[in-house]
């Protein structure tokens, strides 16, 4: 399964993002959607899994949960907007990690692209950075990867250009 992972659109969607959505089997949005137009445009093209972020209004919070926990091709995934990083997780995440035990932890919020293996929790941690134009990030980013038979592979960073 080909996955496109994005976050922090902050109500911004453009043809560059949609072009990569079209190439995926599923699109995952790690929060701070900003506006239902973003998710509606993505869902016109591909199936979408999303969580709400701290800027999302009551309508988006009613449609998307704070956490998505699911299994794809044998990989248990936990996606939430605010998680922190290995050795620096939020208190909420620390409590739930032992219970959920994902193989792949996904978050957004920081606008900083980061992928690292969490040795303590034996999982891969991904933050795709931000693909919107609001925030302090300089370059808009996405992540693309495959999940096949329990493996996460072919990870690719996609740079969409400088934030306007």
C-alpha positions in Angstrom: 0.0 0.0 0.0 1.4 3.4 -1.0 0.9 6.1 1.7 1.1 9.8 1.4 1.6 11.4 4.9 1.0 15.1 5.4 0.3 17.5 8.2 -0.3 21.1 9.1 -2.1 22.3 6.0 -3.7 25.1 8.0 -6.5 25.4 5.4 -4.1 25.4 2.4 -4.4 22.9 -0.4 -2.9 23.2 -3.9 -2.3 21.2 -7.0 1.2 20.2 -5.9 -0.3 18.4 -2.8 -3.2 17.0 -4.8 -0.8 15.6 -7.4 1.0 13.5 -4.8 -2.4 12.5 -3.3 -3.4 11.0 -6.6 -0.3 8.8 -6.6 -1.1 7.2 -3.2 -3.4 4.4 -2.3 -4.3 6.3 0.9 -3.6 9.7 2.3 -3.0 10.3 6.0 -3.3 13.7 7.6 -1.7 14.2 11.0 -3.8 17.2 12.0 -4.1 21.0 11.8 -6.3 20.6 8.8 -7.6 24.1 9.1 -10.7 23.8 6.9 -13.0 21.1 5.6 -12.1 22.1 2.0 -8.7 20.5 2.5 -10.1 17.1 3.5 -13.0 17.3 0.9 -10.5 17.9 -1.9 -8.3 15.0 -0.8 -11.3 12.6 -0.4 -12.4 13.4 -3.9 -9.2 11.7 -5.1 -8.2 9.0 -2.5 -9.3 7.5 0.8 -8.3 9.7 3.8 -7.4 8.9 7.4 -7.0 12.0 9.6 -6.9 13.4 13.1 -7.7 16.8 14.3 -5.1 19.2 15.5 -5.0 22.1 18.0 -6.2 24.7 15.4 -9.1 22.7 14.1 -12.6 23.9 14.8 -15.5 21.9 16.4 -16.7 20.7 13.0 -13.4 19.1 12.1 -13.2 17.7 15.7 -16.6 16.2 15.2 -15.5 14.5 12.0 -12.0 13.4 12.9 -10.7 11.9 16.2 -7.8 13.0 18.3 -6.2 9.5 17.7 -6.4 7.1 14.8 -5.2 3.6 15.7 -5.4 1.1 12.9 -3.5 -1.7 11.2 -2.4 -1.7 7.5 -0.6 -4.7 5.9 0.4 -6.0 9.4 1.7 -2.6 10.7 -0.1 -1.2 13.7 -0.2 2.6 13.3 -1.0 5.3 15.9 -1.6 8.8 14.5 -2.2 11.8 16.7 -1.4 15.5 16.2 0.7 16.3 19.3 2.9 13.6 20.5 6.5 14.9 21.0 9.5 12.9 20.0 11.3 9.8 21.4 12.5 10.4 24.9 10.4 13.6 24.9 6.8 12.4 24.4 3.9 14.3 26.0 2.5 12.8 29.2 -0.7 11.6 27.4 1.4 9.8 24.8 3.7 8.2 27.3 0.7 6.7 29.2 -0.9 5.4 26.0 2.3 4.0 24.2 2.6 1.0 26.5 -1.0 0.1 25.9 -1.2 0.7 22.2 2.3 -0.5 21.2 2.3 0.7 17.6 5.0 -0.2 15.1 4.5 3.2 13.5 3.9 6.4 15.5 2.8 9.5 13.4 2.4 13.1 14.6 2.5 16.6 13.3 2.3 19.9 15.1 6.0 20.9 15.2 6.3 21.8 11.5 9.6 20.0 11.6 10.1 17.0 9.4 11.6 14.1 11.4 11.8 10.4 11.0 13.6 8.3 13.6 13.5 4.9 15.2 12.4 4.9 18.8 14.6 2.2 20.4 12.8 2.2 23.8 9.4 1.6 22.3 10.6 -0.4 19.3 8.7 1.7 16.7 9.3 4.1 13.9 8.3 7.7 14.6 7.4 10.0 11.7 6.5 13.7 11.5 6.0 14.9 7.9 6.7 18.5 8.7 4.2 21.0 7.3 2.8 21.3 3.8 0.8 24.4 4.3 2.0 28.0 4.1 1.3 29.1 7.7 4.0 28.7 10.3 7.7 29.1 10.7 8.9 26.3 8.5 10.8 27.3 5.4 10.1 24.4 3.1 6.8 22.6 2.7 7.2 18.9 3.1 5.3 15.5 2.8 6.4 11.9 3.3 5.6 9.0 1.0 6.2 5.4 1.8 5.0 1.9 1.2 3.6 -0.6 3.7 3.9 -4.2 2.6 3.6 -7.5 4.6 4.5 -5.8 8.0 7.3 -3.7 6.5 7.6 0.1 6.1 9.8 0.7 3.1 10.7 3.1 0.2 10.4 6.2 2.5 10.7 9.4 0.5 10.8 13.0 1.6 8.9 15.3 -0.8 9.8 19.0 -0.8 7.1 21.2 -2.3 9.1 24.3 -2.3 9.5 27.3 -0.1 6.6 28.5 2.1 5.1 31.6 0.5 
